[in-house]
């Protein structure tokens, strides 16, 4: 953000809330996008919240948590299109989550684990040693696509998904809404084709989660194809890019913190907590949207009904009042307050799958290599809104 905007935030917050005058900022300015995490750190220190033409962003852990756990006042119904279950409020949200959360049950993840291990073993085994490779494109992308195809039974379209990921990323970075809409529609076609294929096959359809969704009921009624496509889009479209970004963050942390890498090689311990802490320090899942249903106040500032709200998870996960030094690696101490997967009724349903994929990735990487380091001949490049983390992460495996 600009120096002028930051100074404005400081002045307003130092002198207390000004009626109907929330501090301003520019979240998509070149300066902010060049250093998103640093910008959020500075904003959080200056102001609890700030407004742009896009809406009001909450930066601090307590305020983000309060809004996320108050769905009556901070509604998730922010999209013009039906999004199941992300954009549903209670009681509808509760009914849909109850119907689909079992897809991530422990026994299902346990059955999937050996197949994921084979995939990740193949990916990392195939990488050359002692030369520079890119973590995101050479590990993150193929892992995300192949894991989702294996889980959902979408075998044979991995290359199509990879091509879509590349186009989606380019469209997002272009900030061209028409291009983004085209890419979104293209993904819906990919998903719809999988659903219709199973309908045509009838009893011969493969026994996978995609087929199972055809028989799921909510309040005694079968899911519509529109809702099935929405659920599958929620499980895949966002998760493909998110998983690639998460892999980049975790591998960067291991490569940049040799002492942690060495310790985990010697004694992995609670890898889930370790990975969650790496993601807390550099949370690639930037924001979630809400809209106020009634007047609300945050630190004395008035939020009018209908105000678009952004819950900034990346900033909240680095709040010094909760975590002390936000860059300090303390998995056990920080676990209870970690917001990487959100909180409240919309806490990420796919967390068990994401955690499993990341654990298996780290275990496989550590078992098949002696050391992973940041490449000396190329620089990492940061990802940009709406994701954080790394766009390019050159490393060397030894």
C-alpha positions in Angstrom: 0.0 0.0 0.0 1.1 3.6 -0.4 3.0 5.5 2.4 0.1 8.0 2.5 -2.5 5.3 3.1 -0.4 3.7 5.9 0.1 7.1 7.6 -3.7 7.8 7.3 -4.4 4.5 9.1 -1.9 5.3 11.8 -3.5 8.7 12.4 -7.0 7.4 12.6 -6.3 4.5 14.8 -4.1 6.5 17.1 -6.9 9.0 17.7 -9.7 6.4 17.9 -12.5 5.5 15.5 -13.9 8.3 13.5 -17.7 8.0 12.9 -18.4 6.5 9.5 -14.8 6.8 8.5 -13.0 3.6 8.2 -9.3 3.9 7.2 -8.5 3.4 3.6 -6.0 1.2 1.8 -5.2 -0.2 -1.7 -5.0 -4.0 -1.4 -4.4 -4.5 -5.2 -1.8 -1.8 -5.7 1.5 -2.8 -7.2 3.2 -2.2 -3.8 0.8 -4.3 -1.9 0.9 -7.2 -4.4 4.7 -7.1 -4.5 4.8 -7.9 -0.7 1.4 -9.1 0.4 2.5 -10.6 3.7 4.6 -7.6 4.6 1.7 -5.2 3.7 -0.7 -7.2 5.9 1.8 -7.1 8.8 2.1 -3.3 8.5 -1.7 -2.9 8.2 -2.4 -5.1 11.2 0.0 -3.0 13.3 -1.6 0.3 12.1 -5.3 -0.6 12.1 -7.7 -3.4 13.0 -9.5 -2.9 9.7 -9.3 -0.9 6.4 -11.6 -0.2 3.5 -11.1 -0.3 -0.3 -13.7 -0.2 -3.1 -13.8 -4.0 -2.8 -14.9 -3.9 0.8 -13.6 -3.9 4.4 -10.7 -6.1 5.4 -10.2 -7.3 9.0 -6.6 -7.9 9.9 -6.4 -9.0 13.5 -6.9 -12.5 14.9 -9.6 -11.6 17.4 -11.7 -9.7 14.9 -11.3 -12.3 12.1 -12.3 -15.1 14.6 -15.3 -13.2 15.9 -16.7 -12.6 12.4 -16.0 -16.2 11.2 -17.9 -17.5 14.2 -20.8 -15.2 13.9 -22.6 -16.3 10.7 -25.8 -14.6 11.7 -24.2 -11.2 11.4 -21.5 -12.1 8.9 -23.2 -14.0 6.2 -21.4 -16.2 3.6 -24.0 -15.6 0.9 -21.7 -13.3 -1.0 -21.7 -14.8 -4.4 -24.1 -14.2 -7.3 -23.8 -17.9 -8.1 -24.8 -20.7 -5.8 -21.8 -22.2 -4.1 -22.3 -25.4 -2.0 -21.5 -25.3 0.9 -19.2 -22.3 1.0 -21.9 -19.6 0.3 -24.7 -21.2 2.3 -25.9 -19.9 5.7 -27.6 -21.8 8.5 -29.7 -23.9 8.6 -29.1 -24.8 4.9 -25.3 -25.0 5.4 -25.6 -27.4 8.3 -27.7 -29.8 6.3 -25.3 -29.8 3.4 -22.2 -30.2 5.5 -23.8 -33.2 7.3 -24.5 -34.8 3.9 -21.0 -34.4 2.5 -18.5 -34.3 5.4 -18.4 -38.1 5.5 -16.4 -38.1 2.3 -13.4 -36.9 4.4 -13.9 -39.4 7.2 -10.8 -41.0 8.7 -11.4 -44.4 7.3 -11.8 -43.0 3.8 -8.5 -41.1 4.1 -6.8 -44.2 5.4 -8.0 -46.1 2.3 -6.8 -43.4 0.0 -3.4 -43.0 1.7 -1.5 -45.8 0.0 -2.6 -44.6 -3.5 -1.4 -41.1 -2.6 1.9 -42.4 -1.5 2.4 -44.2 -4.8 1.6 -41.0 -6.7 3.9 -38.8 -4.6 6.7 -41.3 -4.7 6.5 -41.4 -8.5 6.6 -37.6 -8.7 9.6 -37.0 -6.4 11.5 -40.1 -7.6 11.3 -38.8 -11.2 12.9 -35.4 -10.3 16.6 -35.0 -11.2 19.1 -34.6 -8.3 21.6 -31.8 -7.9 20.0 -29.6 -10.5 17.4 -26.8 -10.2 13.7 -27.8 -10.3 10.6 -25.7 -9.5 8.7 -26.9 -6.5 5.3 -25.5 -7.6 5.2 -26.7 -11.2 7.3 -29.9 -10.8 5.8 -31.1 -7.5 2.8 -29.0 -6.4 0.8 -29.0 -9.7 1.2 -32.7 -10.6 0.6 -33.7 -7.0 -2.6 -31.6 -6.8 -4.0 -32.9 -10.1 -3.1 -36.5 -9.7 -4.2 -36.7 -6.1 -7.6 -35.2 -6.9 -8.0 -37.4 -10.0 -7.3 -40.5 -7.9 -9.6 -39.5 -5.1 -12.6 -38.5 -7.3 -12.1 -41.1 -10.0 -11.2 -38.6 -12.8 -8.5 -40.7 -14.4 -7.5 -39.8 -17.9 -8.1 -36.0 -17.6 -5.0 -35.1 -15.7 -3.4 -33.2 -18.6 -6.7 -31.3 -19.1 -6.7 -30.3 -15.5 -3.1 -29.2 -15.7 -3.8 -27.1 -18.7 -6.8 -25.6 -16.9 -4.7 -24.7 -13.9 -2.2 -22.9 -16.1 -4.9 -20.9 -17.8 -6.7 -20.2 -14.5 -3.5 -18.9 -13.0 -2.9 -16.7 -16.0 -6.4 -15.4 -16.0 -6.3 -14.6 -12.3 -3.0 -12.7 -12.6 -4.4 -10.7 -15.6 -7.3 -9.4 -13.4 -9.4 -9.6 -16.5 -12.9 -10.5 -15.3 -14.2 -11.7 -18.6 -11.2 -14.0 -18.9 -11.7 -15.3 -15.4 -15.4 -16.0 -16.1 -14.5 -17.9 -19.2 -12.0 -20.1 -17.3 -14.6 -20.7 -14.5 -17.2 -21.8 -17.1 -14.6 -24.1 -18.7 -14.0 -25.8 -15.3 -17.8 -26.3 -14.8 -17.8 -28.1 -18.2 -15.0 -30.4 -17.1 -16.9 -31.2 -13.9 -20.3 -31.6 -15.6 -18.8 -34.0 -18.1 -17.7 -36.3 -15.2 -21.2 -36.2 -13.6 -23.0 -36.9 -16.9 -20.6 -39.7 -17.7 -21.6 -41.5 -14.5 -25.3 -40.8 -15.1 -25.0 -42.5 -18.6 -23.1 -45.5 -17.1 -25.8 -46.1 -14.5 -24.9 -49.2 -12.4 -21.7 -49.6 -14.3 -20.3 -46.2 -13.0 -17.1 -46.4 -11.0 -17.5 -46.6 -7.2 -15.9 -43.2 -6.4 -17.0 -40.1 -4.6 -18.2 -38.5 -7.8 -20.6 -41.4 -8.4 -21.6 -41.4 -4.7 -22.7 -37.8 -4.9 -25.4 -38.8 -7.3 -27.2 -40.7 -4.5 -26.6 -38.2 -1.7 -29.8 -36.6 -0.2 -30.3 -33.4 1.7 -33.6 -33.2 3.7 -34.8 -36.3 1.8 -34.1 -34.9 -1.7 -31.4 -36.0 -4.1 -28.8 -33.4 -4.9 -29.4 -31.5 -8.2 -26.8 -31.7 -10.8 -26.2 -28.0 -10.2 -25.4 -28.6 -6.6 -23.3 -31.7 -7.4 -21.2 -29.6 -9.8 -20.9 -26.9 -7.2 -19.7 -29.3 -4.6 -17.1 -30.8 -6.9 -16.0 -27.4 -8.0 -15.5 -26.5 -4.4 -13.4 -29.6 -3.8 -11.3 -29.2 -6.9 -11.1 -25.8 -8.6 -9.8 -24.0 -5.5 -8.0 -26.9 -4.0 -5.8 -27.6 -7.0 -4.2 -24.2 -6.8 -4.3 -24.1 -3.0 -2.5 -27.5 -2.7 0.2 -26.4 -5.1 0.7 -23.2 -3.1 0.8 -25.1 0.2 3.4 -27.5 -1.1 5.5 -24.5 -2.1 5.2 -22.9 1.3 6.2 -26.1 3.2 9.1 -27.0 0.9 10.4 -23.4 1.1 10.3 -23.5 4.9 12.2 -26.8 5.0 14.8 -25.5 2.5 15.2 -22.2 4.3 15.3 -23.6 7.8 17.9 -26.3 7.7 17.7 -27.0 11.4 14.0 -27.8 11.1 14.6 -30.0 8.1 17.4 -31.9 9.9 15.2 -32.3 13.0 12.3 -33.7 11.0 14.6 -36.1 9.1 15.8 -37.4 12.5 12.4 -37.5 14.3 9.3 -36.5 12.2 7.1 -36.5 15.3 3.8 -34.7 14.8 4.1 -33.8 11.1 0.6 -32.4 10.9 1.3 -29.8 13.6 4.6 -29.0 12.0 3.1 -28.4 8.6 0.2 -26.4 10.0 2.8 -24.1 11.7 4.7 -23.6 8.5 1.5 -22.6 6.8 0.5 -20.3 9.6 3.8 -18.4 9.3 3.2 -18.0 5.5 -0.4 -18.7 5.0 -1.2 -19.0 1.2 -4.9 -18.9 1.8 -5.4 -15.1 2.0 -9.0 -14.2 2.6 -12.6 -15.4 2.8 -15.5 -13.1 2.0 -18.5 -12.3 4.2 -21.3 -9.7 4.0 -22.9 -8.0 7.0 -26.6 -8.8 7.5 -27.1 -6.1 10.2 -25.1 -3.2 11.6 -21.9 -4.4 13.4 -19.0 -2.8 15.1 -15.3 -3.7 15.0 -13.2 -1.9 17.4 -15.7 0.9 17.5 -15.9 1.3 13.7 -19.4 0.9 12.3 -20.0 -1.7 9.5 -23.3 -1.0 7.9 -25.7 -3.8 6.7 -24.7 -5.2 3.3 -21.0 -4.3 3.7 -18.6 -6.7 1.9 -16.1 -8.0 4.4 -12.8 -9.8 3.9 -11.4 -12.0 6.6 -7.6 -11.8 6.2 -6.4 -15.2 7.4 -2.8 -14.5 6.4 -2.7 -11.4 8.6 -4.7 -13.0 11.5 -2.3 -16.0 11.6 0.7 -13.6 12.1 -1.0 -11.5 14.9 1.7 -10.7 17.4 -0.8 -10.4 20.3 -1.6 -14.1 19.8 1.6 -15.6 18.4 4.4 -13.3 19.7 7.0 -13.2 16.9 4.9 -14.3 13.9 7.9 -15.9 12.2 8.9 -18.0 15.2 8.3 -21.8 14.6 6.4 -23.1 17.5 4.0 -25.9 16.4 2.8 -27.1 19.7 2.3 -23.6 21.3 0.5 -22.1 18.3 -1.7 -25.0 17.2 -4.8 -24.0 19.2 -4.9 -20.5 17.5 -3.9 -21.5 14.0 -6.5 -20.3 11.4 -5.0 -21.9 8.3 -8.1 -23.9 7.6 -10.5 -21.2 9.0 -12.8 -21.5 11.9 -16.5 -21.5 12.7 -19.1 -23.4 10.7 -17.2 -22.9 7.4 -14.0 -24.4 8.6 -12.5 -26.2 5.6 -14.2 -29.6 5.0 -11.2 -30.8 3.0 -8.7 -30.3 5.8 -8.2 -34.1 6.3 -7.4 -34.6 2.7 -5.1 -31.6 2.4 -3.3 -32.6 5.6 -2.8 -36.1 4.4 -1.4 -35.0 1.0 1.0 -32.6 2.7 2.2 -35.2 5.3 2.8 -37.8 2.7 4.6 -35.3 0.5 7.0 -34.3 3.3 7.6 -37.8 4.4 8.3 -38.9 0.9 10.6 -35.9 0.2 12.6 -36.5 3.3 12.9 -40.3 2.7 14.0 -40.0 -0.9 16.5 -37.2 -0.5 19.5 -36.4 1.8 18.9 -32.7 1.7 16.7 -30.1 0.0 18.0 -26.5 -0.5 17.0 -23.3 -2.2 18.5 -23.2 -5.6 21.6 -21.0 -5.7 21.1 -20.0 -9.4 17.5 -18.8 -9.3 15.3 -16.6 -7.1 11.9 -17.5 -5.7 9.0 -15.5 -7.0 6.0 -14.7 -4.8 2.4 -15.6 -5.7 -0.1 -12.8 -5.9 -3.8 -12.3 -5.0 -6.0 -14.2 -4.5 -3.3 -16.7 -3.3 -0.2 -16.2 -1.2 2.9 -18.3 -1.0 5.2 -18.9 -4.0 4.6 -18.7 -7.7 8.0 -20.1 -8.5 10.2 -21.8 -6.0 13.5 -23.1 -7.4 15.1 -25.8 -5.3 17.8 -28.5 -5.5 17.3 -32.0 -4.2 20.4 -34.0 -3.1 
